[in-house]
């Protein structure tokens, strides 16, 4: 297992992370508070970033870490986790649930994918640094103080302002096949309408990678997107949380299993990228079955008439699982994700 140093060595000392919880993380009962990060700035010389956290504990048992707004423009997770924080009671569980609805609070407050303070993409910032930027400090605290305490981690994602997804839960292909099997079982228990076995192509700095490198069970999601949330996608998140807590042995009851479509993302051929800029026209709907080399979209010039569009084709056969949202694309923008039926 890969291990990282929780603090950077300077001379003979260690740099401690400046974040301090305003509540105990290991006490019984319900505690609502903050992770307090001192942050001196022009408008508040002795200010702080206050990241909301709830810890609910009852006796012995596993610990679940539930996180949302790793990217700040994704909303199903924060909504479902805010509701959980006010509704879950200690008598409903055996163990502990740690809830971070807005783990990247600066980005969440700005409605942006990345932090407006330092431009940091939290999901490319792990394991972080205790003496780094605001995003790196938050990432470091989560990686060194919260993840080690967890047995299972659920990190909610959706498409944000620029992507839309078929609602799916996902687990990753891992070198450790026993760990992979545990993650896949947890993903199936979450029971989203689509369940994806995913090979992560670019996993450096991801929260996913940090959690998996610490040997934990990890499940993630992509629940819709387009910069908003719907009753359906929030309902999927809410039901998935309950299912996962039952699966982990933290909550009693029966898992609510509904039909789920099994999908696979085996390699980078699943991704279609635009090689031009312009006005995008989709030729198939999300959820449609497509053939290899089938046109899924075309990009019209946005600055002239009388020119033919550039066609974007699927690189493998499968189901259109995600697409770009804004009507204009730039060269290098994501166009579509084609996943295969497992």
NUDREN-540362 format. One line per 8 residues: their letters; for each residue x, y, z of N, C-alpha, C. Coordinates in steps of 0.05 Angstrom, whole numbers, plus 5000, padded with zeros to 4 digits. Layout:
a> X,Y,Z,X,Y,Z,X,Y,Z ~ ...
***
This chain:
xxxxxxxx> 5017,4976,5000,5000,5000,5000,5018,5025,5000 ~ 5010,5045,4984,5025,5070,4983,5018,5087,5008 ~ 5039,5097,5022,5035,5114,5045,5049,5140,5040 ~ 5037,5162,5049,5050,5188,5046,5055,5200,5073 ~ 5074,5218,5075,5080,5232,5100,5057,5251,5106 ~ 5046,5252,5130,5024,5270,5137,5034,5299,5139 ~ 5059,5304,5141,5070,5331,5143,5097,5332,5131 ~ 5105,5355,5121,5131,5358,5109,5152,5363,5130
xxxxxxxx> 5175,5350,5129,5196,5353,5148,5212,5378,5142 ~ 5215,5396,5161,5231,5420,5158,5250,5421,5181 ~ 5276,5419,5175,5296,5417,5196,5291,5391,5212 ~ 5288,5394,5238,5282,5371,5255,5253,5370,5263 ~ 5236,5389,5253,5209,5390,5262,5190,5381,5240 ~ 5164,5381,5246,5143,5374,5227,5124,5397,5226 ~ 5114,5403,5202,5094,5424,5199,5066,5412,5203 ~ 5052,5422,5223,5025,5412,5229,5005,5426,5211
xxxxxxxx> 4984,5412,5204,4962,5424,5189,4948,5444,5207 ~ 4943,5469,5197,4930,5489,5215,4901,5486,5219 ~ 4888,5467,5205,4859,5463,5208,4853,5450,5235 ~ 4833,5461,5249,4825,5449,5274,4794,5446,5274 ~ 4784,5422,5282,4755,5418,5284,4744,5433,5308 ~ 4720,5444,5305,4707,5457,5327,4690,5438,5343 ~ 4689,5413,5335,4674,5392,5349,4692,5367,5352 ~ 4686,5350,5371,4701,5325,5373,4694,5307,5350
xxxxxxxx> 4713,5292,5339,4708,5274,5317,4703,5246,5327 ~ 4707,5241,5353,4704,5213,5364,4685,5211,5387 ~ 4668,5232,5392,4649,5231,5414,4623,5219,5405 ~ 4609,5207,5425,4583,5195,5419,4562,5217,5416 ~ 4541,5211,5401,4519,5230,5397,4522,5245,5371 ~ 4509,5268,5369,4508,5284,5345,4523,5310,5351 ~ 4542,5317,5333,4557,5341,5336,4559,5355,5308 ~ 4550,5380,5308,4551,5397,5284,4572,5419,5289
xxxxxxxx> 4589,5423,5270,4609,5444,5273,4624,5450,5247 ~ 4650,5456,5250,4665,5464,5227,4694,5454,5229 ~ 4707,5452,5206,4735,5449,5204,4745,5478,5199 ~ 4759,5489,5218,4767,5517,5217,4796,5520,5207 ~ 4798,5534,5184,4824,5539,5171,4830,5568,5172 ~ 4850,5577,5188,4857,5606,5188,4865,5614,5160 ~ 4854,5637,5151,4860,5647,5125,4860,5678,5125 ~ 4883,5689,5126,4887,5718,5127,4884,5729,5098
xxxxxxxx> 4867,5750,5095,4862,5761,5069,4855,5791,5071 ~ 4852,5804,5049,4847,5833,5049,4823,5841,5065 ~ 4801,5825,5062,4776,5834,5075,4773,5822,5103 ~ 4792,5806,5112,4790,5794,5139,4818,5785,5147 ~ 4833,5803,5161,4861,5798,5167,4865,5773,5184 ~ 4847,5768,5202,4849,5744,5219,4825,5726,5214 ~ 4817,5723,5189,4794,5707,5182,4800,5678,5181 ~ 4779,5663,5173,4782,5633,5171,4762,5623,5150
xxxxxxxx> 4769,5601,5138,4751,5585,5122,4737,5565,5140 ~ 4711,5565,5141,4696,5548,5160,4681,5527,5143 ~ 4691,5502,5144,4680,5480,5128,4660,5464,5146 ~ 4634,5464,5139,4615,5450,5156,4621,5420,5158 ~ 4617,5409,5182,4620,5380,5186,4601,5371,5207 ~ 4590,5347,5204,4573,5334,5224,4584,5307,5229 ~ 4585,5299,5255,4593,5273,5263,4571,5261,5280 ~ 4562,5237,5272,4541,5223,5287,4552,5196,5295
xxxxxxxx> 4552,5189,5321,4565,5164,5330,4547,5151,5351 ~ 4548,5124,5350,4533,5109,5370,4548,5082,5373 ~ 4562,5079,5395,4575,5054,5402,4597,5046,5382 ~ 4603,5020,5383,4624,5010,5365,4612,5002,5338 ~ 4629,5004,5318,4620,4997,5291,4637,5011,5271 ~ 4632,5006,5245,4648,5018,5224,4643,5048,5223 ~ 4661,5062,5209,4659,5091,5204,4656,5095,5174 ~ 4636,5112,5167,4632,5120,5139,4638,5150,5137
xxxxxxxx> 4654,5157,5117,4660,5185,5110,4644,5191,5085 ~ 4626,5211,5087,4608,5218,5064,4614,5247,5056 ~ 4622,5251,5031,4631,5277,5023,4616,5287,4998 ~ 4612,5313,4996,4601,5326,4973,4616,5351,4966 ~ 4610,5362,4942,4622,5387,4933,4653,5386,4933 ~ 4664,5363,4927,4693,5362,4920,4698,5382,4898 ~ 4679,5383,4879,4677,5404,4860,4653,5421,4867 ~ 4656,5447,4868,4636,5465,4880,4611,5470,4865
xxxxxxxx> 4609,5460,4840,4585,5465,4824,4569,5439,4819 ~ 4571,5421,4839,4557,5395,4837,4540,5392,4862 ~ 4514,5388,4859,4495,5394,4880,4480,5371,4892 ~ 4478,5348,4879,4463,5326,4891,4474,5317,4918 ~ 4501,5314,4919,4513,5306,4944,4508,5326,4967 ~ 4514,5351,4963,4508,5370,4985,4479,5370,4994 ~ 4460,5368,4976,4432,5368,4984,4426,5344,5001 ~ 4433,5320,4991,4427,5295,5005,4442,5294,5032
xxxxxxxx> 4466,5304,5033,4482,5302,5058,4472,5323,5078 ~ 4463,5346,5069,4452,5366,5087,4427,5354,5100 ~ 4410,5340,5084,4387,5328,5096,4394,5306,5116 ~ 4415,5290,5109,4423,5269,5127,4433,5280,5153 ~ 4447,5303,5152,4458,5314,5177,4437,5323,5196 ~ 4413,5330,5186,4392,5339,5205,4372,5317,5211 ~ 4373,5294,5197,4353,5273,5201,4364,5248,5214 ~ 4390,5242,5210,4401,5217,5221,4405,5220,5251
xxxxxxxx> 4396,5201,5266,4399,5201,5295,4416,5178,5304 ~ 4429,5181,5328,4448,5160,5337,4434,5133,5340 ~ 4409,5132,5348,4396,5106,5352,4391,5091,5326 ~ 4395,5105,5303,4391,5092,5277,4417,5077,5267 ~ 4439,5081,5281,4464,5071,5271,4479,5056,5293 ~ 4499,5040,5284,4518,5027,5302,4546,5033,5289 ~ 4560,5052,5300,4585,5061,5289,4585,5091,5287 ~ 4596,5101,5265,4599,5130,5262,4596,5139,5233
xxxxxxxx> 4584,5162,5229,4581,5174,5203,4592,5202,5204 ~ 4612,5208,5187,4624,5234,5185,4614,5246,5159 ~ 4602,5270,5161,4589,5282,5138,4602,5309,5131 ~ 4612,5311,5107,4624,5336,5097,4608,5343,5071 ~ 4586,5358,5074,4570,5364,5050,4584,5382,5030 ~ 4601,5400,5040,4614,5419,5022,4644,5419,5028 ~ 4658,5397,5021,4686,5394,5029,4703,5415,5016 ~ 4696,5424,4992,4711,5446,4979,4694,5471,4982
xxxxxxxx> 4692,5482,5007,4673,5504,5012,4678,5528,4995 ~ 4703,5537,4991,4707,5561,4975,4696,5558,4947 ~ 4700,5535,4934,4689,5531,4907,4659,5529,4908 ~ 4648,5516,4929,4619,5513,4931,4606,5540,4934 ~ 4617,5557,4951,4606,5584,4956,4606,5600,4930 ~ 4625,5595,4912,4627,5610,4887,4611,5596,4865 ~ 4600,5572,4870,4587,5558,4849,4605,5550,4826 ~ 4630,5543,4833,4651,5538,4813,4664,5511,4818
xxxxxxxx> 4675,5500,4797,4688,5474,4800,4713,5476,4817 ~ 4728,5497,4813,4754,5501,4827,4752,5524,4847 ~ 4770,5525,4866,4770,5545,4887,4776,5573,4875 ~ 4760,5593,4881,4767,5620,4873,4790,5632,4888 ~ 4798,5620,4910,4820,5630,4927,4847,5625,4913 ~ 4851,5600,4905,4877,5592,4894,4876,5579,4867 ~ 4851,5576,4856,4848,5563,4830,4850,5532,4832 ~ 4852,5522,4857,4857,5493,4860,4833,5476,4854
xxxxxxxx> 4838,5455,4838,4819,5434,4834,4823,5413,4856 ~ 4805,5412,4875,4809,5394,4898,4814,5365,4890 ~ 4800,5357,4869,4802,5329,4861,4827,5323,4844 ~ 4846,5342,4844,4872,5338,4833,4894,5348,4853 ~ 4886,5351,4879,4903,5363,4899,4912,5345,4921 ~ 4903,5320,4921,4911,5301,4942,4938,5289,4937 ~ 4953,5283,4958,4946,5283,4986,4949,5311,4999 ~ 4954,5332,4984,4955,5359,4996,4980,5365,5010
xxxxxxxx> 4981,5388,5022,5004,5397,5038,4995,5413,5062 ~ 5007,5409,5085,4999,5424,5109,5008,5453,5107 ~ 5028,5459,5090,5038,5487,5087,5033,5497,5059 ~ 5013,5486,5045,5007,5494,5018,4986,5515,5016 ~ 4972,5515,4993,4950,5533,4989,4926,5524,5005 ~ 4904,5540,5005,4880,5533,5019,4870,5506,5010 ~ 4868,5501,4984,4859,5476,4974,4877,5453,4983 ~ 4903,5457,4982,4921,5436,4991,4919,5430,5021
xxxxxxxx> 4915,5451,5037,4912,5447,5066,4886,5431,5072 ~ 4864,5438,5059,4840,5423,5064,4843,5394,5055 ~ 4855,5390,5032,4859,5363,5022,4877,5347,5041 ~ 4898,5360,5051,4916,5346,5069,4902,5338,5095 ~ 4885,5356,5106,4871,5349,5131,4853,5325,5126 ~ 4838,5326,5105,4819,5304,5099,4835,5278,5095 ~ 4858,5279,5081,4873,5255,5075,4886,5244,5100 ~ 4895,5260,5118,4910,5251,5141,4894,5248,5167
xxxxxxxx> 4871,5262,5169,4856,5262,5194,4829,5248,5191 ~ 4817,5248,5168,4790,5237,5165,4791,5210,5151 ~ 4804,5208,5128,4805,5183,5113,4816,5160,5130 ~ 4838,5164,5146,4848,5141,5162,4828,5130,5182 ~ 4808,5147,5190,4788,5137,5209,4765,5122,5196 ~ 4764,5124,5169,4740,5113,5155,4745,5084,5147 ~ 4723,5068,5146,4724,5042,5134,4713,5043,5106 ~ 4694,5061,5101,4682,5064,5074,4678,5093,5069
xxxxxxxx> 4683,5101,5044,4682,5130,5035,4664,5131,5011 ~ 4645,5150,5012,4627,5156,4990,4631,5185,4982 ~ 4640,5190,4958,4646,5218,4948,4627,5224,4925 ~ 4608,5242,4930,4588,5249,4910,4599,5268,4888 ~ 4594,5261,4863,4600,5279,4841,4576,5279,4822 ~ 4575,5300,4806,4557,5302,4783,4571,5319,4762 ~ 4557,5327,4741,4571,5339,4719,4578,5368,4722 ~ 4568,5382,4743,4574,5410,4745,4562,5426,4723
xxxxxxxx> 4574,5449,4718,4562,5468,4698,4568,5460,4669 ~ 4588,5442,4665,4596,5437,4637,4590,5409,4627 ~ 4581,5391,4644,4576,5363,4636,4548,5354,4646 ~ 4537,5334,4633,4513,5320,4642,4518,5290,4639 ~ 4509,5275,4659,4513,5246,4660,4487,5231,4663 ~ 4486,5207,4652,4467,5187,4662,4474,5182,4691 ~ 4454,5180,4709,4461,5178,4737,4473,5151,4744 ~ 4499,5151,4752,4512,5126,4758,4529,5128,4783
xxxxxxxx> 4532,5104,4796,4553,5100,4816,4575,5085,4803 ~ 4600,5089,4814,4623,5077,4801,4643,5067,4822 ~ 4657,5046,4815,4680,5037,4830,4702,5031,4810 ~ 4727,5032,4819,4750,5031,4801,4763,5003,4800 ~ 4774,4998,4777,4792,4975,4773,4818,4980,4788 ~ 4825,4962,4806,4848,4966,4824,4867,4942,4821 ~ 4892,4947,4828,4912,4926,4828,4905,4905,4850 ~ 4896,4914,4873,4888,4897,4895,4860,4886,4889
xxxxxxxx> 4858,4862,4880,4832,4851,4871,4812,4847,4894 ~ 4823,4841,4918,4805,4839,4941,4792,4866,4948 ~ 4809,4887,4947,4798,4914,4952,4779,4922,4930 ~ 4786,4916,4905,4769,4922,4882,4742,4908,4886 ~ 4741,4883,4894,4716,4869,4897,4699,4882,4919 ~ 4712,4891,4941,4697,4904,4962,4685,4931,4952 ~ 4700,4945,4936,4690,4971,4925,4667,4965,4906 ~ 4670,4945,4889,4649,4939,4870,4623,4930,4884
xxxxxxxx> 4626,4915,4905,4602,4906,4921,4588,4930,4933 ~ 4604,4949,4943,4592,4973,4955,4578,4990,4933 ~ 4591,4992,4910,4578,5007,4888,4552,4994,4880 ~ 4551,4967,4879,4526,4954,4872,4505,4958,4893 ~ 4513,4960,4918,4494,4965,4940,4483,4993,4938 ~ 4499,5012,4930,4489,5040,4926,4465,5039,4907 ~ 4468,5023,4886,4445,5017,4868,4434,5041,4853 ~ 4452,5056,4840,4442,5077,4822,4430,5064,4797
xxxxxxxx> 4416,5079,4780,4404,5068,4756,4425,5056,4737 ~ 4450,5066,4738,4472,5055,4723,4495,5050,4743 ~ 4509,5028,4739,4532,5020,4756,4556,5016,4738 ~ 4578,5031,4743,4600,5032,4724,4625,5021,4736 ~ 4637,5002,4723,4664,4992,4729,4684,5009,4713 ~ 4700,5024,4727,4715,5045,4715,4746,5042,4718 ~ 4760,5044,4695,4789,5047,4696,4795,5076,4694 ~ 4806,5088,4716,4811,5117,4716,4837,5122,4700
xxxxxxxx> 4834,5139,4680,4857,5144,4662,4877,5163,4674 ~ 4867,5184,4686,4883,5205,4698,4877,5208,4727 ~ 4889,5192,4744,4881,5191,4772,4901,5204,4792 ~ 4921,5218,4781,4941,5231,4799,4928,5254,4814 ~ 4930,5254,4840,4920,5276,4856,4890,5273,4863 ~ 4877,5252,4854,4849,5250,4860,4843,5240,4888 ~ 4821,5249,4900,4812,5240,4926,4807,5210,4924 ~ 4796,5200,4902,4792,5171,4897,4818,5156,4902
xxxxxxxx> 4839,5165,4889,4865,5151,4891,4876,5151,4919 ~ 4873,5174,4933,4883,5176,4960,4868,5156,4978 ~ 4842,5155,4976,4827,5136,4993,4834,5107,4986 ~ 4836,5101,4961,4842,5073,4953,4870,5066,4961 ~ 4889,5085,4959,4917,5079,4968,4919,5074,4998 ~ 4899,5084,5013,4899,5078,5041,4884,5052,5047 ~ 4876,5038,5027,4864,5012,5031,4834,5012,5038 ~ 4820,5035,5033,4792,5037,5041,4774,5028,5019
xxxxxxxx> 4749,5023,5026,4728,5018,5007,4718,5045,4997 ~ 4717,5049,4970,4711,5075,4959,4690,5072,4937 ~ 4669,5089,4939,4649,5091,4918,4646,5120,4910 ~ 4643,5125,4884,4637,5152,4875,4612,5152,4858 ~ 4603,5175,4850,4580,5177,4833,4583,5199,4811 ~ 4567,5198,4791,4562,5220,4773,4531,5221,4770 ~ 4518,5240,4783,4489,5240,4784,4478,5265,4769 ~ 4476,5263,4743,4465,5285,4728,4486,5307,4724
xxxxxxxx> 4478,5332,4726,4496,5354,4722,4482,5379,4711 ~ 4495,5392,4692,4484,5417,4680,4482,5439,4700 ~ 4498,5438,4722,4498,5459,4741,4474,5461,4759 ~ 4459,5439,4762,4435,5439,4779,4431,5410,4789 ~ 4409,5407,4803,4400,5380,4812,4370,5378,4808 ~ 4361,5353,4805,4333,5348,4800,4322,5331,4823 ~ 4296,5330,4827,4284,5312,4847,4293,5283,4843 ~ 4295,5275,4817,4303,5247,4812,4332,5242,4821
xxxxxxxx> 4351,5260,4814,4379,5254,4820,4384,5257,4850 ~ 4370,5276,4863,4373,5278,4893,4362,5253,4906 ~ 4339,5243,4895,4328,5218,4906,4346,5195,4903 ~ 4361,5193,4881,4380,5172,4877,4402,5174,4898 ~ 4412,5199,4903,4432,5203,4924,4422,5195,4951 ~ 4398,5203,4958,4387,5197,4984,4384,5167,4988 ~ 4373,5153,4969,4369,5124,4971,4396,5110,4972 ~ 4416,5120,4956,4442,5108,4955,4457,5110,4982
xxxxxxxx> 4454,5132,4995,4467,5135,5022,4456,5114,5041 ~ 4429,5111,5042,4417,5092,5060,4427,5064,5053 ~ 4426,5057,5027,4435,5030,5019,4463,5025,5027 ~ 4481,5045,5023,4509,5041,5029,4514,5038,5059 ~ 4499,5053,5076,4502,5050,5105,4493,5023,5114 ~ 4472,5013,5102,4462,4986,5109,4483,4965,5100 ~ 4494,4968,5076,4514,4950,5066,4539,4950,5084 ~ 4546,4973,5095,4570,4975,5112,4565,4964,5140
xxxxxxxx> 4541,4958,5147,4534,4948,5174,4531,4971,5194 ~ 4528,4995,5184,4524,5018,5202,4495,5023,5208 ~ 4478,5017,5189,4449,5021,5193,4435,4994,5188 ~ 4414,4989,5203,4399,4964,5200,4378,4968,5178 ~ 4368,4946,5168,4347,4947,5148,4354,4932,5123 ~ 4336,4933,5103,4340,4919,5078,4349,4939,5057 ~ 4369,4931,5041,4377,4948,5019,4354,4949,4998 ~ 4348,4973,4989,4327,4978,4968,4340,4974,4941
xxxxxxxx> 4338,4950,4930,4350,4944,4904,4330,4948,4882 ~ 4338,4964,4862,4322,4968,4838,4339,4961,4814 ~ 4327,4962,4791,4342,4954,4767,4365,4973,4762 ~ 4389,4962,4756,4412,4979,4749,4425,4967,4724 ~ 4434,4984,4706,4447,4976,4682,4477,4976,4687 ~ 4490,4953,4681,4518,4950,4686,4534,4960,4662 ~ 4552,4979,4667,4569,4991,4646,4598,4988,4653 ~ 4615,4990,4633,4644,4988,4636,4657,5011,4621
xxxxxxxx> 4677,5023,4634,4694,5043,4622,4723,5032,4622 ~ 4730,5016,4602,4755,5001,4603,4780,5016,4595 ~ 4777,5038,4579,4801,5052,4569,4793,5079,4559 ~ 4813,5094,4548,4809,5121,4539,4793,5123,4513 ~ 4788,5100,4500,4772,5101,4476,4743,5108,4482 ~ 4735,5108,4507,4708,5116,4515,4703,5145,4511 ~ 4725,5161,4510,4723,5190,4510,4725,5202,4482 ~ 4707,5220,4476,4707,5235,4451,4713,5264,4457
xxxxxxxx> 4734,5275,4444,4743,5303,4449,4741,5319,4423 ~ 4732,5344,4425,4729,5361,4402,4757,5370,4392 ~ 4761,5369,4367,4786,5379,4355,4783,5406,4343 ~ 4759,5418,4346,4754,5445,4335,4737,5460,4355 ~ 4735,5486,4351,4717,5503,4367,4692,5509,4351 ~ 4670,5514,4365,4646,5522,4350,4620,5515,4365 ~ 4598,5514,4349,4571,5509,4359,4565,5479,4357 ~ 4560,5466,4380,4557,5437,4379,4528,5429,4376
xxxxxxxx> 4524,5409,4359,4498,5397,4354,4500,5367,4359 ~ 4485,5358,4379,4485,5329,4385,4466,5314,4367 ~ 4475,5291,4358,4459,5275,4339,4446,5251,4352 ~ 4453,5245,4377,4441,5223,4392,4435,5234,4420 ~ 4416,5220,4433,4409,5228,4461,4425,5212,4481 ~ 4428,5223,4505,4440,5208,4526,4425,5182,4531 ~ 4439,5160,4534,4426,5134,4538,4422,5119,4513 ~ 4426,5132,4489,4424,5118,4464,4447,5099,4460
xxxxxxxx> 4442,5077,4446,4463,5059,4438,4476,5069,4412 ~ 4502,5069,4411,4517,5078,4387,4537,5057,4378 ~ 4543,5058,4353,4563,5040,4341,4590,5053,4339 ~ 4611,5037,4338,4638,5048,4334,4638,5064,4308 ~ 4650,5088,4309,4652,5107,4286,4626,5120,4279 ~ 4605,5116,4295,4580,5130,4290,4582,5159,4298 ~ 4573,5178,4282,4573,5206,4290,4555,5210,4314 ~ 4565,5223,4335,4548,5229,4358,4543,5259,4360
xxxxxxxx> 4559,5276,4347,4555,5305,4347,4570,5317,4323 ~ 4562,5341,4317,4578,5356,4298,4581,5385,4307 ~ 4603,5397,4300,4610,5424,4310,4610,5443,4286 ~ 4591,5462,4287,4589,5482,4266,4607,5506,4272 ~ 4618,5518,4251,4633,5543,4256,4616,5563,4269 ~ 4627,5578,4288,4612,5598,4303,4618,5626,4292 ~ 4634,5628,4272,4643,5655,4263,4640,5659,4233 ~ 4625,5641,4219,4622,5644,4190,4599,5626,4181
xxxxxxxx> 4588,5631,4157,4569,5614,4144,4582,5601,4120 ~ 4568,5581,4109,4577,5569,4084,4599,5548,4088 ~ 4604,5539,4113,4625,5520,4119,4612,5495,4131 ~ 4621,5472,4123,4611,5446,4134,4619,5442,4163 ~ 4603,5428,4178,4610,5422,4206,4631,5400,4208 ~ 4645,5399,4231,4664,5378,4237,4649,5356,4252 ~ 4650,5331,4244,4636,5309,4256,4653,5297,4278 ~ 4640,5291,4301,4653,5277,4323,4640,5249,4325
xxxxxxxx> 4657,5229,4323,4648,5201,4322,4655,5186,4347 ~ 4638,5166,4354,4644,5148,4376,4669,5131,4369 ~ 4686,5127,4388,4710,5111,4383,4707,5082,4390 ~ 4684,5075,4402,4677,5048,4408,4647,5046,4409 ~ 4636,5022,4407,4607,5017,4410,4600,5018,4439 ~ 4575,5027,4445,4566,5028,4472,4542,5046,4476 ~ 4540,5059,4499,4518,5076,4506,4529,5104,4512 ~ 4517,5125,4500,4525,5152,4506,4518,5158,4535
xxxxxxxx> 4538,5160,4552,4534,5162,4581,4538,5190,4592 ~ 4552,5207,4578,4556,5235,4587,4561,5252,4562 ~ 4555,5278,4566,4559,5297,4544,4565,5325,4555 ~ 4576,5341,4537,4581,5369,4543,4555,5384,4545 ~ 4553,5405,4562,4528,5419,4566,4527,5445,4551 ~ 4545,5464,4554,4542,5489,4540,4541,5485,4509 ~ 4527,5503,4496,4523,5500,4467,4548,5506,4450 ~ 4568,5518,4462,4593,5523,4448,4615,5505,4460
xxxxxxxx> 4633,5495,4442,4656,5480,4452,4681,5493,4442 ~ 4702,5489,4456,4729,5497,4448,4745,5473,4439 ~ 4766,5477,4425,4784,5455,4418,4794,5442,4443 ~ 4792,5416,4445,4801,5401,4468,4779,5396,4489 ~ 4755,5408,4485,4733,5402,4503,4723,5374,4500 ~ 4713,5363,4522,4700,5337,4523,4674,5339,4508 ~ 4668,5320,4490,4643,5319,4475,4625,5297,4486 ~ 4635,5273,4490,4618,5251,4498,4633,5228,4510
xxxxxx> 4620,5213,4527,4630,5188,4539,4613,5165,4530 ~ 4626,5145,4517,4612,5121,4509,4622,5098,4526 ~ 4604,5089,4543,4611,5066,4560,4599,5040,4548 ~ 4611,5018,4553,4601,4992,4542,4584,4977,4562 ~ 4566,4961,4553,4551,4944,4571,4569,4923,4582 ~ 4568,4920,4608,4586,4900,4621,4575,4872,4617
***
